[in-house]
Amino acid sequence: MKYLLLFLLVLNISCGDKKLAEQQTEREISEAAPYDTIAVDSFSTGATSVDIAAQIRRSSLKYQDSLNKAKNEAAHAEQLKKAKEAEAKSAEKKKAAQNETKTEQKNEEQKQP
């Protein structure tokens, strides 16, 4: 009798573990994320190493620096162009003023004799 009870107890325990395992696997499947992205472990095949990530950041900073440098150079060239145009206009005005004074002097000389 004792052996029968022991046998039934062992049988009950062993059968109960299998049902729990089946239920756990079903829960894992049903609790899948509603989105399609998968987390990548740092040691998996699709992971980016720390060195590569740092290189990407550095190259990004270099790219941003080169863009800022190009903008600054373009702004500097624009300022130089405006300064040259302003200088050319002022030189043109000076020449026009000198020409006017010369013509006025010639007109005065012609009136005097």
C-alpha positions, 0 to 999 in steps of 0.5 A: 500500500505504501508503495502504491501511494508512493508510485501515485505521488511520483506519477502525479509529480512527473505528469504535472511538470510536463503540463507546466512546460507546455503552458509556459511555451504557449505563453511565450508564443502568445506574448510576442511583441506586437511590433517586428523589431528584434533586440540585438544583443551586443555579442550577436552577429548583427551587433555593432561594436563599440569601435565601429559606433565611435567611428560612425560618431566621429565621421558624423562630426567630421561631416557636420564640421565640413558642412559648417566649414563650407557654409562659413567659406561661402558666407566669407566669399559673399562678404568679399564679393559685396565688399568688392562691389561696394568698393567698385561703386565708390571708385565709380562715384569718385571718378564720376565726381572727378569727371564732373569737376573737370568738365566744370573747370573746362566750362569755366575756362571757356567762359573766361576768355 
